[in-house]
């Protein structure tokens, strides 16, 4: 092979990888900057909505499911308690 061709290949490799590195670095800083701006200027309505969402309400002690008897319900409660202890 010709040394000139290898030198051009290495030069193109370095130029291409350098370009990709610079682009990705600029992209990371732009994303971080946009994230900071959104946190600073975004309205705080999401916090109030999340506090009142149905997922945060506590379920009743006895759901209206007639298919689950008391033995199954107590087994589920014990399994949940065991899971929370291990967590």
N, C-alpha and C positions, 0 to 999 in steps of 0.2 A: 504494500500500500504506500501511497505517497504521504510523506509527513505533512504536506500542506493540507491535504484532505482531513487528516486526523486533527490537526490544529484547528481547522475551521469547525469541525464537529464539536470539539471540546469548547470552543468559543461560543458556539450556538447553544450548547448545553448550559453553560454558565449564565449566559444572557437570559435564556428562557427560565431557568430556575430562579434567578434573581428577580425577574419580572413577576413571577408567580408569588414569591415570598413577599415582595413589596406590596403587591395587590392584596394579599391575605392580611398582612399587617394593617394596612389602611382600612380594610373591611372590619377587622376586629375593633379598632379604635372608633370607627364610625358607629358600629353597633353599640358599643359601650356608651358613647356620647348620646346617641338617640335614646338609650334606655334611661340614662340620667335625666334627660330633658322630659321624657314622658312621665317619670316619677315625680318630677318637680312641678310640672304644669298640668297634669291630669287631674280631673275632679276626683274627689274622695267619695263618690257615691257608691263605689263597689264595696267598701267596707260596711256601710249601713245595710246594703242589700244582703251581704253574706251573713250578717248577724241575724237577720230575720228569715233566712231561708229555711225551708222545711227540714233540711238535713240536720240542722242543729237542734231541733226539738226532740225532747225525750219521748220515746214511745210509751204507750200505756202498759201497765204491768201485765194485762191479759188481753191479747189481741182477739179479734172477733173471728178466729178460725176454728170452726168446730171439729176439723179433722185431726187436730193435734190434742192429744190427751195430756193429763198432768205429768205422767211419767216422761213422755217425750220432751215436754217443756222443761222439766227439771234437768234432764240430760243435756239439753241445749244450753241451759244456764251454767251447768258445771263445765261444759266444754269451753264456753266463752270465758269463764273465770280462769280456767287452766291456761288458755291461750294468752290472756292478759298477764298472768303471772310470769310466763316464760318470756314475754316480750319485754 
